């Protein structure tokens, strides 16, 4: 069995077989984009089946699966924003909505980029206490409470076209919380957008689009780190299987979340997160 720690990096996924990697890829893909914490599920599922914890490196690299799903699902929005923002830049129309949104997303990505770099060695270290069940459980409960408060207090009357730089920066700051396992990037950004009064579907779209740079940078950085971890062919093929399965399941997750928010509130996620967090805290006693 392959070692679960290489060059100080948690590479537990290298010990998995292809079936295990495929299942965990599906779980990671779904939970990465739903506000229920992918890290929590990456700890729970292997624990229930008696498998090796795939490690934080697997979760970080798997963000490329989420990236593929979000880009393919929102391709029209992304391509339109890219073209319009470039045209606005060339014409010096810096008040153009597309330029303002793209520029604002870039600014809003700085906090998680800076904090993520400062904490990277701690976050990806072998046996880091941040991936412990008490930490993940407490984070799940806290986010369930915050998401519930956002639902109760949000006006749900703003659409995405009403965004301001202040909105993007506040959601970007909330995204930093996702570095703590159990918080969830989509959960923290969605909750912040709801507090700002956005409609649920528009809050979800904002969460997905604002997260693109962070997801891209985190995934590529982790792949770069793993290239220096001495992984063998089996480990890379296991990661590839996870990425393919994760991309397909993440696409379904995006579609499902947007359809859900067209009809109902986020209470199912609030309840699920709360119960999962309490169970994790109880299990760690």
PyMOL commands that set and color helices and strands:
alter all, ss='L'
color gray80, all
select helices_A, chain A and resi 12-15+18-33+38-49+56-61+63-73+75-90+97-123+129-131+133-153+160-162+165-179+185-195+200-227+233-263+267-283
alter helices_A, ss='H'
color red, helices_A
select strands_A, chain A and resi 5-6+9-10
alter strands_A, ss='S'
color yellow, strands_A
deselect
rebuild
show_as cartoon
